[in-house]
Amino acid sequence: MLIDLMKDTRSFRRFKQEPAPTMANLISLIDIARLTPSTANRQPLKYVLVKSEQVLPEVFSCLTWAGYLKDWDGPSTSEQPSAYIVILSDSALSKHPGIDVGLAAQSILLGAQELGFGACLLAAIDRPRLGEVLDLPENLEIQLVVALGTPGEEVRLASVGDDGSIRYYRDEQDVHFVPKRSRDELIEKTL
Amino acid sequence: MLIDLMKDTRSFRRFKQEPAPTMANLISLIDIARLTPSTANRQPLKYVLVKSEQVLPEVFSCLTWAGYLKDWDGPSTSEQPSAYIVILSDSALSKHPGIDVGLAAQSILLGAQELGFGACLLAAIDRPRLGEVLDLPENLEIQLVVALGTPGEEVRLASVGDDGSIRYYRDEQDVHFVPKRSRDELIEKTL
């Protein structure tokens, strides 16, 4: 059932180094993203798939992690992602690819989870530097980085508390909790 | 397998009137959307669920269909959607909800398909008029309309032809074809 896959598809920010996604795994996720709807069917998104030991740390150095965890500097060397999919948009095909980016990203996240991997979408990116690392042509704009690997942390859903805070947090056992708004809060009205 | 659900999840623009999604079906899709990742976990999206016979035609009158099909004025009365989910964003929670909209919309599309319904995302909306129809407060901005129902047309994936056109089209048998770019065109590079 999709709902079970959705529950399991959390944002993971700490990874085990093995097993790592293979290049064939990454390509299979593009096969899934390819089938995603696209605004006016323009399909402006392109992808860079990163697996090489040389490039992984270079991509990592362009990313900022977990804005709400002020006491955490991001994954340690042994916790870093073992693969990345960089989502690009071709400005010659679409000037406003925002919805397409989200549609495709959700397909990739669900596909990665089905393969037994975890992922995290990162939008806090040093784009000029990552553009140099990936040696991108000018028409391709960096939209999101999908960090991938075998999850190395436990992530649990929680309810939003009385203080209304939606900031994720970790407890004493280092479990990561993600407060989700209730169904009733999301449904504005039924007609 | 997710890939099979993805292949089946096409954009449908002509519907049978029965069976129509129930309000319980629509609520179950919000339960799925609720589990979708959200930028900085802000969860700025809200939803209006529309089923009533009075409101359905009013929502329909705010929508423009299938820009590439110049000879088609949209679904006839007997082909119209039998439910809508209107995706809103709360401007007090996020000024740039674009990626969140796509993430949640893809969850809803896949969930609808799993239930046996078809859907279409519509962004060409008379927003001022729909805002009046739904009687929305000022902080809620209309992002997308998800039209839902039992599919009343056949939709097939196709390859992009030599002319490079990604415009969808219908053949003499009224089958709707959607040209998708190839995997090789989408993968900019592997590293």
Chai-1 contact restraints between the chains, C-beta under 6 A:
chainA,res_idxA,chainB,res_idxB,connection_type,confidence,min_distance_angstrom,max_distance_angstrom,comment,restraint_id
A,L2,B,L110,contact,1.0,0.0,6.0,A-B,restraint_1
A,L2,B,G111,contact,1.0,0.0,6.0,A-B,restraint_2
A,L2,B,E114,contact,1.0,0.0,6.0,A-B,restraint_3
A,I3,B,I32,contact,1.0,0.0,6.0,A-B,restraint_4
A,M6,B,I32,contact,1.0,0.0,6.0,A-B,restraint_5
A,M6,B,L35,contact,1.0,0.0,6.0,A-B,restraint_6
A,K7,B,L35,contact,1.0,0.0,6.0,A-B,restraint_7
A,S11,B,P37,contact,1.0,0.0,6.0,A-B,restraint_8
A,I30,B,R183,contact,1.0,0.0,6.0,A-B,restraint_9
A,I30,B,L186,contact,1.0,0.0,6.0,A-B,restraint_10
A,I30,B,I187,contact,1.0,0.0,6.0,A-B,restraint_11
A,I32,B,I3,contact,1.0,0.0,6.0,A-B,restraint_12
A,I32,B,M6,contact,1.0,0.0,6.0,A-B,restraint_13
A,R34,B,L186,contact,1.0,0.0,6.0,A-B,restraint_14
A,L35,B,M6,contact,1.0,0.0,6.0,A-B,restraint_15
A,L35,B,K7,contact,1.0,0.0,6.0,A-B,restraint_16
A,P37,B,S11,contact,1.0,0.0,6.0,A-B,restraint_17
A,N41,B,I166,contact,1.0,0.0,6.0,A-B,restraint_18
A,N41,B,Y168,contact,1.0,0.0,6.0,A-B,restraint_19
A,Q43,B,I166,contact,1.0,0.0,6.0,A-B,restraint_20
A,Q43,B,R181,contact,1.0,0.0,6.0,A-B,restraint_21
A,K46,B,L186,contact,1.0,0.0,6.0,A-B,restraint_22
A,K46,B,E188,contact,1.0,0.0,6.0,A-B,restraint_23
A,Y47,B,L186,contact,1.0,0.0,6.0,A-B,restraint_24
A,Y47,B,I187,contact,1.0,0.0,6.0,A-B,restraint_25
A,V48,B,E188,contact,1.0,0.0,6.0,A-B,restraint_26
A,V48,B,K189,contact,1.0,0.0,6.0,A-B,restraint_27
A,L49,B,T190,contact,1.0,0.0,6.0,A-B,restraint_28
A,V50,B,L191,contact,1.0,0.0,6.0,A-B,restraint_29
A,S52,B,L191,contact,1.0,0.0,6.0,A-B,restraint_30
A,V55,B,L191,contact,1.0,0.0,6.0,A-B,restraint_31
A,G98,B,G98,contact,1.0,0.0,6.0,A-B,restraint_32
A,I99,B,V101,contact,1.0,0.0,6.0,A-B,restraint_33
A,I99,B,G102,contact,1.0,0.0,6.0,A-B,restraint_34
A,V101,B,I99,contact,1.0,0.0,6.0,A-B,restraint_35
A,V101,B,G102,contact,1.0,0.0,6.0,A-B,restraint_36
A,G102,B,I99,contact,1.0,0.0,6.0,A-B,restraint_37
A,G102,B,G102,contact,1.0,0.0,6.0,A-B,restraint_38
A,G102,B,L103,contact,1.0,0.0,6.0,A-B,restraint_39
A,L103,B,G102,contact,1.0,0.0,6.0,A-B,restraint_40
A,L103,B,Q106,contact,1.0,0.0,6.0,A-B,restraint_41
A,Q106,B,L103,contact,1.0,0.0,6.0,A-B,restraint_42
A,Q106,B,Q106,contact,1.0,0.0,6.0,A-B,restraint_43
A,L110,B,L2,contact,1.0,0.0,6.0,A-B,restraint_44
A,G111,B,L2,contact,1.0,0.0,6.0,A-B,restraint_45
A,E114,B,L2,contact,1.0,0.0,6.0,A-B,restraint_46
A,I166,B,N41,contact,1.0,0.0,6.0,A-B,restraint_47
A,I166,B,Q43,contact,1.0,0.0,6.0,A-B,restraint_48
A,Y168,B,N41,contact,1.0,0.0,6.0,A-B,restraint_49
A,R181,B,Q43,contact,1.0,0.0,6.0,A-B,restraint_50
A,R183,B,I30,contact,1.0,0.0,6.0,A-B,restraint_51
A,L186,B,I30,contact,1.0,0.0,6.0,A-B,restraint_52
A,L186,B,R34,contact,1.0,0.0,6.0,A-B,restraint_53
A,L186,B,K46,contact,1.0,0.0,6.0,A-B,restraint_54
A,L186,B,Y47,contact,1.0,0.0,6.0,A-B,restraint_55
A,I187,B,I30,contact,1.0,0.0,6.0,A-B,restraint_56
A,I187,B,Y47,contact,1.0,0.0,6.0,A-B,restraint_57
A,E188,B,K46,contact,1.0,0.0,6.0,A-B,restraint_58
A,E188,B,V48,contact,1.0,0.0,6.0,A-B,restraint_59
A,K189,B,V48,contact,1.0,0.0,6.0,A-B,restraint_60
A,T190,B,L49,contact,1.0,0.0,6.0,A-B,restraint_61
A,L191,B,V50,contact,1.0,0.0,6.0,A-B,restraint_62
A,L191,B,S52,contact,1.0,0.0,6.0,A-B,restraint_63
A,L191,B,V55,contact,1.0,0.0,6.0,A-B,restraint_64
